[in-house]
Amino acid sequence: MDEASVLENVIRYLQYLQERVDILEEQARKPVVHVKKSELVVDDVGSSSSEQQSTPSIEARVCDKHVLLRIYCEKRKGILVKILGEIEKLNLGVVNTSVVPFGSSFLDITIIAEKEKEFSLAVKEIVQSLYNVLHRAA
């Protein structure tokens, strides 16, 4: 290769890189995160404060192909397995799970899941399905 062809290739490559930088800068300026949120907190009229504390709280957020779930519930044997099983049934693949005990009888569970191809539920349906699992486990 002679010097002219090497310089020509370098110039073409630099132009390509500049175009790529322009595209990435344009994408960085646009907001790309779309988050949908649903929360279910049951507050039965006439129930005592101890009953209200044991009611599970479920929050779900969706961002592209990922679902973030935060669940606050009573600590029960096998509850995490039931929750993860239900998530799998909903065509969500679990990416990460964090379970933190809160006091001696409650759990704060955070789950990041990824939508599978067959996934077709609304955020509220995810929350309702998990609430049903927690209610049955009571």
C-alpha positions, 0 to 999 in steps of 0.5 A: 500500500502506498501512503496515499491509500493509507491516508485515504483509509485513515480519513474514511475511518475518522469520518466514520468515527465522527459520525458515530460520535454525532449519533451517540451525542444525539442519543444522549440528549434524548430521554430514553427511559420510559417508566411505568409504575404501579403500586398496590397497598391494601388498606381495609377499613376497620382492621386493626393497626397490627393487621395493616402492618402485615398487609403486603406492599408491592411496587412494580416499575417497568423500563424497556425490557426490565421490571423492578419489583419491591415487595414488603411482606411478612417473613414466612417460610418459603415465601421467596420461593413462591414469589420467584416461582410466580415471576417465572410463571409470568414469563419474566426471567429473574436477573437479580434478587435482594432480600433484607430482613426488616425487624424480626418478622418482615422482609423487604424484597427487591427483584429485577426481572427481564421480560421474555418473548411471551410476556404480555401483562400490564404492570397492574396484572403483575402486582395483582398476581404477586399480591394473590401469591402473598395472600394465599401464603398467609 
